[in-house]
Amino acid sequence: MVFTAEQIAGFTGGTVEGDMNAQVNTFAKIEEGKKGALSFLANLKYEQYLYETESSVVLVNSDFVAKQPVKATLVRVANAYESVAKLLQMYEGMKQKRKGIDSLAFIAPSAKIGKDCYIGPFVAIAEDVEIGDGCVLHPHVTIGRNAKVGSNTEIYSNAVVYHDCVIGNNCILHAGAVIGADGFGFAPTPDGYDKIPQIGIVTIEDNVEIGANTCIDRSTMGSTYVRKGVKVDNLVQIAHNCEVGENTVISSQVGIAGSTKVGKWCMFGGQVGLAGHLSVGDNVQIGAQSGLAGDNIAKRGNCRLMGSPAVDARRWSRNVAVVNNLTSLQQEVTDLKRQIEELKQQTKS
C-alpha cells in the first residue's frame, strides 16, 4: 500500500510542506527513518532526528518551528501523536483477516461459531460456547464451557477464558491472558484454610484490550466487571468482585485487590497497588509504584495521587523534597542539640 503526502494530509486534516507527491509504504521511528517511510515528531526530545532522518514524510504539530533545514516532506497536523495513531489504525484495518477453522482445532458439537471466524490449530472450545462473527482465535486458545465471546474479538495464543465468562465485542486478549480464574478466597480454620468456591464470572464489555499474562479473577458471587473501553497492560492482576470503570487505563504490574471499585477515565501507572474494598472515583490518576491503602481522597475523584501510602501528588512532591534533605536536617538537629548542651553547661558554671 502506497500513500502520498497529499493523501495523508487529506486523511489527517493536515497541510503539506514540501513535495505533495512524496510516497510512503511503511512506518518507521524518526531516528530509524528510511526512504518510503512515514515518521512523526510529537516529543521535542527527538527533534534532532528530524534534521537527520531519511523518512520521506514526517508528521509534525502545526505549531512546530524547525531550527534547521528539513529534507523530508512535512505534514502539519493538530496533534501528530493522535494523527499517527489514526493512520496506524487505518493501516492495520486494511490487512486481510484470516478466516476458516483449522483441522486441528477442537470445537464441541454444542458450541456456536459465528460467520467469518478464524479458529487456529489446537484451539479448544468447550460445550455451549458462543463465538460471535468475525472473531480470531490464535493457536492454543482455550474457551471454557458456556463462555460467550462477542463479535470481532481477537484472542491470542495461550489465552484462557474460563467457563461462563463473557467477553464483549471488538476486544483484544493478548497471549497468556487468563480470564475467570478463581478469586483468592479462603476461610481460616484450626486446621488450615478452607477454599471458598468462586461461583461467579468475569464480564468484559466492548472495546476492551487485555495485555499479555494479565489475570482477571472470577467473583465469589455475581461478576467481576471490566467496563467498556478499558485498556489493561501486561502482567496486571484484577482480583475477584472488582469493577473497573469505563475507559480506565492500567499500566503494567498493577495489582487491584478484591471488591475494589474503580471509576471512569482513571489512569494507573506501573506497579500501582490498591488494597481491597476501596472506592476510587472518576478521573483519578495514580503515579507509578504508589500504594492506595485507603480511599478517603480517591473516592472523591478528579485527583492525582503519588506515594505509598498515596497522597495528593503535590503534597507527595513536597514530602520527597524533605526526605531528600533528611541527612542535612539530621546534622542540623545534632548541631543544635550540641549547642544547647554547651549553653546548659555555661549556665551551670
PyMOL commands that set and color helices and strands:
alter all, ss='L'
color gray80, all
select helices_A, chain A and resi 5-12+30-32+44-50+80-93+298-300+313-324+326-348
alter helices_A, ss='H'
color red, helices_A
select strands_A, chain A and resi 3-4+15-17+23-24+26-27+37-41+57-61+73-77+100-101+106-107+112-113+118-119+124-125+130-131+136-137+142-143+148-149+154-155+160-161+166-167+172-173+178-181+186-189+192-195+201-204+209-210+215-217+223-226+231-232+237-238+243-244+249-250+255-256+261-262+267-268+273-274+279-280+284-286+291-292+303-306+311-312
alter strands_A, ss='S'
color yellow, strands_A
deselect
rebuild
show_as cartoon
